[in-house]
Amino acid sequence: MSETLIRNAHSVLTMDDAGSEFAGADVLIRDGVIVQIGEGLTTAGEVVEAANCVVTPGLVNTHHHLYQTLTRAVPGGQDALLFGWLQTLYPIWSRFGPEEMRISALTGLAELALSGCTLTSDHLYLYPNGARLDDTIDAATEIGLRFHATRGAMSIGESDGGLPPDALVEREEAILEDCIRVIDAFHDPSEGAMVRVGVAPCSPFSVSRELMRDAALLARDKGVMMHTHLAENDEDIAYSEAQFGCRPGQYAEELGWTGPDVWHAHCVKLDGQEVDLFAQSRTGVAHCPCSNCRLGSGIAPIRDMVDAGVPVGLGVDGSASNDSSNLVAEARQAMLLQRVSRGADAMSAREALRLATRGGAEVLGRHDCGQIAPGKRADLALWDVTGIDSAGSWDKAALLLAGPQRVRHLFVEGRQVVRDGLLTTIDLGATLAHQDALALRLAEQP
């Protein structure tokens, strides 16, 4: 039996049904599970003093492309819209292999952990030169984060009217076969699972109608979740209307891509009918505000979605379009954008933090995570509020207004992944040196 007591926290933000907050409280965790919240608790195990810390559930990232941490700030893609940006980067990504996939994933996961993230999904949809989903799952296991890998795919290349180069697309039969392989090899449906696997054709403009439908049938047969990009910008809407004769929401519904086992990334351009469809079907949305800003895609109608009952979580998206993997910064940006579009009272700091924790957990079907409550998994972020970020703050728990953007301590399944601001599981310096060497090699290749 392993036990840790987080003692005398400045405040504990539980994200439970009542939105309970406790001052001067202790949190006792045992064998990966939260067992008690209260005052004056004791343990024979490790004690972590938290008098200067705000304790939150670990943050949950619902959309990422970890491989993109090797292609930040690429010239030619810095000022492009979505389609032009992709066309700049596809030739570079085609030179990746297993080493690039694993090291870029380690780097992105490390950055997520330092920003308070305990559970992340990843959407890997290209597999050049022998790369496999296994490479990123191995990285997540080494870092120690809870991981929801999704087996993405592209099957329509440029010669067939798609956006990606032909060298990056796969045969649809091979895609479905590999989905079955990775689900059988890695997916754990049990409570407290460290790895789950989803099925994730890249987007309506890079796979066929048949693959979208077959992927949904396969996912439901296997009991796994489904993920894709949808309604990201005006180009995306125009493509759907021209190619399919309908808006993206209708296309998704026709092919079985709505329901509580589905979540879509971006959804910047959903209209009112589509928002209602997602609310009624309990279809989830991964909101990626920084990437949407960087690519000029627009401001997603998150206030409308939340009010209608759409499950909404946050995602950092890939570091080639966000430039970072900082999830607490993403939560602040989500709050600010809703205020820009709807007024200063459109979203509070605590509501945005809830999207980044419990909201994301619910989108990923992880009702065992996202809250600090007895029986939930011991995924906890401790934020030191004695630093310059919080100096002068009257409400230390309003982390997204005046608070740190890196954690002091991070626990995943009760295991400490970050201690005093440093990763405990990998040599970060060596990983970053490896990452920079790979990026330089890619940049020097013709």
For each residue, the residues with C-beta under 8 A, 3 or more apart:
1: 30 31
2: 30 31 32 45 414
3: 28 29 30 31 43 44 45 46
4: 28 29 43 45 46 47 48 378 411 414 416
5: 26 27 28 29 41 42 43 45 46 47 48
6: 9 26 27 28 29 48 50 55 380 382
7: 26 41 47 48 49 50 51
8: 24 25 26 49 50 51
9: 6 12 22 24 25 26 27 50 51 53 54 55 382
10: 23 24 50 51 52 53 54 385 396 397
11: 21 22 23 25 54 55 396 397
12: 9 21 22 23 25 27 37 54 55 372
13: 21 54 55 56 57 350 353 372 397
14: 19 20 21 22 37 57 371 372 373
15: 19 56 57 353 354 357 358 370 371 372
16: 19 20 371 372 373
17:
18:
19: 14 15 16 350 354
20: 14 16
21: 11 12 13 14 397
22: 9 11 12 14 25 37
23: 10 11 12
24: 8 9 10 39
25: 8 9 11 12 22 37 38 39
26: 5 6 7 8 9 36 37 38 39 40 41
27: 5 6 9 12 34 36 37 55 372 380
28: 3 4 5 6 34 35 36 37 41 43
29: 3 4 5 6 32 33 34 35 378 380 411 414
30: 1 2 3 33 35 45 414
31: 1 2 3 414
32: 2 29 192 377 378 413 414 415
33: 29 30 192 375 376 377 378 414
34: 27 28 29 37 372 373 374 375 376 377 378 380
35: 28 29 30 374
36: 26 27 28 41 374
37: 12 14 22 25 26 27 28 34 372 373 374
38: 25 26 41
39: 24 25 26
40: 26
41: 5 7 26 28 36 38
42: 5
43: 3 4 5 28 46 47
44: 3
45: 2 3 4 5 30
46: 3 4 5 43
47: 4 5 7 43
48: 4 5 6 7 382 409
49: 7 8
50: 6 7 8 9 10 53 55 382
51: 7 8 9 10
52: 10 384 385 386
53: 9 10 50 382 383 384 385 408 409
54: 9 10 11 12 13 382 383 385 396 397 399 403
55: 6 9 11 12 13 27 50 372 380 381 382 383
56: 13 15 59 116 353 357 372 380 381 383 399
57: 13 14 15 118 357 358 361 369 370 371 372 376 379 380 381
58: 116 117 118 119 357 369 379 380 381 410 411 412
59: 56 115 116 117 118 119 314 327 328 331 356 357 360 381
60: 117 118 119 120 313 314 356 357 359 360 361 363 364 366 369 370
61: 64 112 117 119 120 121 314 315 316 325 327 360
62: 121 263 265 284 286 313 314 315 360 363 364
63: 121 123 227 265 266 286 288 315 316 317
64: 61 108 112 120 121 122 123 315 316 317 318 325
65: 68 122 123 124 125 317 318 319 320
66: 69 104 105 108 109 122 124 136 139 318 325
67: 70 93 96 100 101 104 105 124 126 136 318
68: 65 71 72 89 104 108 318 319 320 321
69: 66 72 104 105 107 108 111 318 319 325 435
70: 67 96 100 103 104 107 435 438 439 442
71: 68 74 89 92 93 319 320 439 442
72: 68 69 319 320 323
73: 78 323
74: 71 77 78 88 89 92 320
75: 78
76: 80 88
77: 74 80 84 85 88 89 320
78: 73 74 75
79:
80: 76 77 84 85 88 295
81: 84 85 233 235 295 296 297
82: 85 86 232 233 235 236 295 297
83: 86 87 163 235
84: 77 80 81 87 88
85: 77 80 81 82 88 89 295 320 321
86: 82 83 89 90 163 164
87: 83 84 90 163
88: 74 76 77 80 84 85 91 92
89: 68 71 74 77 85 86 92 93 320
90: 86 87 93 94 163 164 165 168
91: 88 94 95 165
92: 71 74 88 89 95 442
93: 67 71 89 90 96 126 128 168
94: 90 91 126 128 165 167 168
95: 91 92 100 128 129 442 445
96: 67 70 93 100 101 126 128 129 131 442
97: 100 101 128 129 130 131
98: 101 102 129 130 131 132 135
99: 102 103 438
100: 67 70 95 96 97 103 104 131 438 442
101: 67 96 97 98 104 105 124 131 132 135 136
102: 98 99 105 106 135 136 138 139
103: 70 99 100 106 107 139 431 434 435 438
104: 66 67 68 69 70 100 101 107 108 435 438
105: 66 67 69 101 102 108 109 122 135 136 139 140
106: 102 103 109 110 139 142 143 426 431 435
107: 69 70 103 104 110 111 431 432 435
108: 64 66 68 69 104 105 111 112 319 325
109: 66 105 106 112 113 120 139 140 143 145 325
110: 106 107 113 114 143 423 426 428 431
111: 69 107 108 114 115 324 325 326
112: 61 64 108 109 115 117 120 145 316 325 326 327
113: 109 110 116 117 118 143 144 145 407 410 417 418 423
114: 110 111 406 407 410 418 421 423
115: 59 111 112 325 326 327 328 329 405 406 407
116: 56 58 59 113 327 328 381 383 406 407 410
117: 58 59 60 61 112 113 120 145 327
118: 57 58 59 60 113 145 146 369 379 380 381 410 411 412 417
119: 58 59 60 61 145 146 147 148 360 361 364 366 369 379 412
120: 60 61 64 109 112 117 140 145 146 147 148
121: 61 62 63 64 147 148 149 150 198 227 286 315 364
122: 64 65 66 105 136 140 147 148 149 150
123: 63 64 65 150 152 200 202 227 265
124: 65 66 67 101 127 133 136 149 150 151 152
125: 65 152 153 154 200 201 202 206
126: 67 93 94 96 131 152 154 164 168
127: 124 130 131 132 133 170
128: 93 94 95 96 97 131 167 168
129: 95 96 97 98
130: 97 98 127
131: 96 97 98 100 101 126 127 128 135
132: 98 101 127 135 178 182
133: 124 127 136 137 149 151 178 182 186 197
134: 137 138 182 185 186
135: 98 101 102 105 131 132 138 139
136: 66 67 101 102 105 122 124 133 139 140 147 149
137: 133 134 140 141 147 149 186 195
138: 102 134 135 141 142
139: 66 102 103 105 106 109 135 136 142 143
140: 105 109 120 122 136 137 143 145 147 149 195
141: 137 138 144 147 194 195
142: 106 138 139 425 426
143: 106 109 110 113 139 140 417 423 425 426
144: 113 141 412 415 417 425
145: 109 112 113 117 118 119 120 140 412 417
146: 118 119 120 193 194 195 366 369 377 379 412 413
147: 119 120 121 122 136 137 140 141 194 195 196
148: 119 120 121 122 195 196 197 198 225 364 366
149: 121 122 124 133 136 137 140 182 186 195 196 197 198
150: 121 122 123 124 197 198 199 200 225 227
151: 124 133 175 178 179 182 183 197 198 199 200
152: 123 124 125 126 200 201 202 227
153: 125 170 172 175 179 200 201 202 207 211 215
154: 125 126 157 162 164 168 169 170 201 202 206 207
155: 162 169 170 171 172 175 201 206 207 208 211
156: 160 161 162 164 169 205 206 207 208
157: 154 160 162 164 165 166 167 168 169
158: 161 162 163 164 165 166
159: 166
160: 156 157
161: 156 158
162: 154 155 156 157 158 169 205 206
163: 83 86 87 90 158 205 206
164: 86 90 126 154 156 157 158 168 169 206
165: 90 91 94 157 158 168 169
166: 157 158 159 169
167: 94 128 157
168: 90 93 94 126 128 154 157 164 165
169: 154 155 156 157 162 164 165 166 206
170: 127 153 154 155 174 175
171: 155 174 175
172: 153 155 175 176 207 208 210 211 214
173: 176 177
174: 170 171 177 178
175: 151 153 155 170 171 172 178 179 201 211 215
176: 172 173 179 180 211 214 215 218
177: 173 174 180 181
178: 132 133 151 174 175 181 182
179: 151 153 175 176 182 183 199 215 218
180: 176 177 183 184 218 222
181: 177 178 184 185
182: 132 133 134 149 151 178 179 185 186 187 197
183: 151 179 180 186 187 197 199 222 224
184: 180 181 187
185: 134 181 182
186: 133 134 137 149 182 183 195 197
187: 182 183 184 195 196 197 222 224
188: 193 194 195 196
189: 193 196 223
190: 193
191: 368
192: 32 33 368 377 413
193: 146 188 189 190 196
194: 141 146 147 188 413
195: 137 140 141 146 147 148 149 186 187 188
196: 147 148 149 187 188 189 193 224 225 364
197: 133 148 149 150 151 182 183 186 187 224
198: 121 148 149 150 151 219 224 225 226 227
199: 150 151 179 183 215 216 218 219 222 224 225 226 227
200: 123 125 150 151 152 153 215 226 227 228
201: 125 152 153 154 155 175 206 207 211 212 215 228
202: 123 125 152 153 154 206 207 228 229
203: 206 207 228 229 230 232 236
204: 207 212 228 229 230 236 239 240 243 244 248 251
205: 156 162 163 236 239 243
206: 125 154 155 156 162 163 164 169 201 202 203
207: 153 154 155 156 172 201 202 203 204 211 212
208: 155 156 172 211 212
209: 212 213 244 255
210: 172 213 214
211: 153 155 172 175 176 201 207 208 214 215
212: 201 204 207 208 209 215 216 228 255 257
213: 209 210 216 217 255 256
214: 172 176 210 211 217 218
215: 153 175 176 179 199 200 201 211 212 218 219 226
216: 199 212 213 219 220 226 255 256 257
217: 213 214 220 221 256
218: 176 179 180 199 214 215 221 222
219: 198 199 215 216 222 224 225 226 261
220: 216 217 223 256 261
221: 217 218
222: 180 183 187 199 218 219
223: 189 220
224: 183 187 196 197 198 199 219 261
225: 148 150 196 198 199 219 261 262 263 364 365
226: 198 199 200 215 216 219 257 261 262 263
227: 63 121 123 150 152 198 199 200 262 263 264 265 286
228: 200 201 202 203 204 212 257 264 265
229: 202 203 204 232 236 264 265 266
230: 203 204 236 248 249 252 264 265 266 267
231: 236 237 240 247 248 249 264 266 267 268 269 270 274
232: 82 203 229 236 265 266 267 268 269 292 297
233: 81 82 236 237 266 268 269 295 296 297 298
234: 237 238 269 298
235: 81 82 83 238 239
236: 82 203 204 205 229 230 231 232 233 239 240 248 269
237: 231 233 234 240 241 247 248 269
238: 234 235 241 242
239: 204 205 235 236 242 243
240: 204 231 236 237 243 244 246 247 248 251
241: 237 238 244 245 246 247
242: 238 239
243: 204 205 239 240
244: 204 209 240 241 251
245: 241
246: 240 241 250 251 254
247: 231 237 240 241 250 251 271 274
248: 204 230 231 236 237 240 251 252 269 270 274
249: 230 231 252 253 270 271 273 274 277 278
250: 246 247 253 254 274
251: 204 240 244 246 247 248 254 255 257
252: 230 248 249 255 257 258 262 264 283
253: 249 250 257 258 277 281
254: 246 250 251
255: 209 212 213 216 251 252
256: 213 216 217 220 259
257: 212 216 226 228 251 252 253 262 264 283
258: 252 253 262 277 278 281 283
259: 256 262 281 282 283
260: 281 282 283 284 311 365
261: 219 220 224 225 226 365
262: 225 226 227 252 257 258 259 283 284
263: 62 225 226 227 283 284 285 286 311 313 363 364
264: 227 228 229 230 231 252 257 267 283 284 285 286
265: 62 63 123 227 228 229 230 232 285 286 288 315 317
266: 63 229 230 231 232 233 286 287 288 291 292 297 300
267: 230 231 232 264 270 274 278 285 287 300 305
268: 231 232 233 292 297 298 299 300
269: 231 232 233 234 236 237 248 298
270: 231 248 249 267 274 275 278 300 301 305
271: 247 249 274 275
272: 275 276 304
273: 249 276 277
274: 231 247 248 249 250 267 270 271 277 278
275: 270 271 272 278 279 301 304 305 308 310
276: 272 273 279 280 308
277: 249 253 258 273 274 280 281 283
278: 249 258 267 270 274 275 281 282 283 284 285 305 308 310
279: 275 276 282 305 308 309 310
280: 276 277
281: 253 258 259 260 277 278
282: 259 260 278 279 309 311
283: 252 257 258 259 260 262 263 264 277 278 310 311
284: 62 260 262 263 264 278 310 311 312 313 362 363 364
285: 263 264 265 267 278 300 302 305 310 311 312 313 363
286: 62 63 121 227 263 264 265 266 313 314 315 363
287: 266 267 300 302 312 313 314 315 334 355
288: 63 265 266 291 292 314 315 316 317 322 330
289: 292 293 299 300 314 330 333 334 337
290: 293 294 316 317 322 323 324 329 330 333
291: 266 288 294 295 297 316 317 318 321 322
292: 232 266 268 288 289 295 297 298 299 300
293: 289 290 296 297 333 337
294: 290 291 321 322 323
295: 80 81 82 85 233 291 292 321
296: 81 233 293
297: 81 82 232 233 266 268 291 292 293
298: 233 234 268 269 292
299: 268 289 292 337 338 340 341
300: 266 267 268 270 285 287 289 292 305 337
301: 270 275 304 305
302: 285 287 305 306 312 334 337 338 347 355
303: 306 307 338 341 342 346 347
304: 272 275 301 307 308
305: 267 270 275 278 279 285 300 301 302 308 310 312
306: 302 303 309 310 312 351 355
307: 303 304
308: 275 276 278 279 304 305
309: 279 282 306
310: 275 278 279 283 284 285 305 306
311: 260 263 282 283 284 285 359 362 363
312: 284 285 287 302 305 306 355 359 363
313: 60 62 263 284 285 286 287 355 356 359 360 361 362 363 364
314: 59 60 61 62 286 287 288 289 327 330 331 334 355 356 359 360
315: 61 62 63 64 121 265 286 287 288 330
316: 61 63 64 112 288 290 291 319 322 324 325 326 327 330
317: 63 64 65 265 288 290 291 321 322
318: 64 65 66 67 68 69 291 321 322
319: 65 68 69 71 72 108 316 322 323 324 325
320: 65 68 71 72 74 77 85 89 323
321: 68 85 291 294 295 317 318
322: 288 290 291 294 316 317 318 319 325 330
323: 72 73 290 294 319 320
324: 111 290 316 319 329
325: 61 64 66 69 108 109 111 112 115 316 319 322
326: 111 112 115 316 329 330 405
327: 59 61 112 115 116 117 314 316 330 331 356
328: 59 115 116 331 332 356 399 400 403 404 405
329: 115 290 324 326 332 333 405
330: 288 289 290 314 315 316 322 326 327 333 334 356
331: 59 314 327 328 334 335 352 353 355 356 400
332: 328 329 335 336 352 400
333: 289 290 293 329 330 336 337
334: 287 289 302 314 330 331 337 338 347 352 355 356
335: 331 332 338 339 347 348 349 351 352 400
336: 332 333 339 340
337: 289 293 299 300 302 333 334 340 341
338: 299 302 303 334 335 341 342 346 347
339: 335 336 342 343 344 345 346 347
340: 299 336 337
341: 299 303 337 338 346
342: 303 338 339 346 347
343: 339 346
344: 339
345: 339 348
346: 303 338 339 341 342 343
347: 302 303 334 335 338 339 342 351 352
348: 335 345 351 352
349: 335 352 353 398 399 400 401
350: 13 19 353 354 397 398
351: 306 335 347 348 354 355
352: 331 332 334 335 347 348 349 355 356 400
353: 13 15 56 331 349 350 356 357 399 400
354: 15 19 350 351 357 358 359
355: 287 302 306 312 313 314 331 334 351 352 359 360
356: 59 60 313 314 327 328 330 331 334 352 353 359 360
357: 15 56 57 58 59 60 353 354 360 361 370 371
358: 15 57 354 361 362 370 371
359: 60 311 312 313 314 354 355 356 362 363 370
360: 59 60 61 62 119 313 314 355 356 357 363 364 370
361: 57 60 119 313 357 358 364 366 367 369 370 371
362: 284 311 313 358 359 365 366 367 370
363: 60 62 263 284 285 286 311 312 313 359 360
364: 60 62 119 121 148 196 225 263 284 313 360 361
365: 225 260 261 362
366: 60 119 146 148 361 362 369 370
367: 361 362 370
368: 191 192 376 377
369: 57 58 60 118 119 146 361 366 376 377 379
370: 15 57 60 357 358 359 360 361 362 366 367 376 379
371: 14 15 16 57 357 358 361 376
372: 12 13 14 15 16 27 34 37 55 56 57 376 380
373: 14 16 34 37 376
374: 34 35 36 37
375: 33 34
376: 33 34 57 368 369 370 371 372 373
377: 32 33 34 146 192 368 369 413
378: 4 29 32 33 34 411 412 413 414
379: 57 58 118 119 146 369 370 411 412 413
380: 6 27 29 34 55 56 57 58 118 372 409 410 411
381: 55 56 57 58 59 116 118 407 409 410 411
382: 6 9 48 50 53 54 55 407 408 409 410
383: 53 54 55 56 116 399 403 404 407 408
384: 52 53 387 404 408
385: 10 52 53 54 390 393 396 399 403 404
386: 52 390
387: 384 390 391 404
388: 391
389: 402 403 404 405
390: 385 386 387 393 396 402 403 404
391: 387 388
392: 402
393: 385 390 396 398 401 402 403
394:
395: 398 401 402
396: 10 11 54 385 390 393 403
397: 10 11 13 21 54 350
398: 349 350 393 395 401 402 403
399: 54 56 328 349 353 383 385 402 403 404
400: 328 331 332 335 349 352 353 403
401: 349 393 395 398
402: 389 390 392 393 395 398 399
403: 54 328 383 385 389 390 393 396 398 399 400
404: 328 383 384 385 387 389 390 399 407 408
405: 115 326 328 329 389
406: 114 115 116 421
407: 113 114 115 116 381 382 383 404 410 418 421
408: 53 382 383 384 404 418 420 421
409: 48 53 380 381 382 416 418 419 420
410: 58 113 114 116 118 380 381 382 407 416 417 418
411: 4 29 58 118 378 379 380 381 414 415 416 417
412: 58 118 119 144 145 146 378 379 415 417
413: 32 146 192 194 377 378 379
414: 2 4 29 30 31 32 33 378 411
415: 32 144 411 412
416: 4 409 410 411 419 424
417: 113 118 143 144 145 410 411 412 423 424 425
418: 113 114 407 408 409 410 421 422 423 424
419: 409 416 422 424
420: 408 409
421: 114 406 407 408 418
422: 418 419 428
423: 110 113 114 143 417 418 426 428
424: 416 417 418 419
425: 142 143 144 417
426: 106 110 142 143 423 430 431
427: 430 431
428: 110 422 423 431 432
429: 432 433
430: 426 427 433 434
431: 103 106 107 110 426 427 428 434 435
432: 107 428 429 435 436
433: 429 430 436 437
434: 103 430 431 437 438
435: 69 70 103 104 106 107 431 432 438 439
436: 432 433 439 440
437: 433 434 440 441
438: 70 99 100 103 104 434 435 441 442
439: 70 71 435 436 442 443
440: 436 437 443 444
441: 437 438 444 445
442: 70 71 92 95 96 100 438 439 445
443: 439 440
444: 440 441
445: 95 441 442
446:
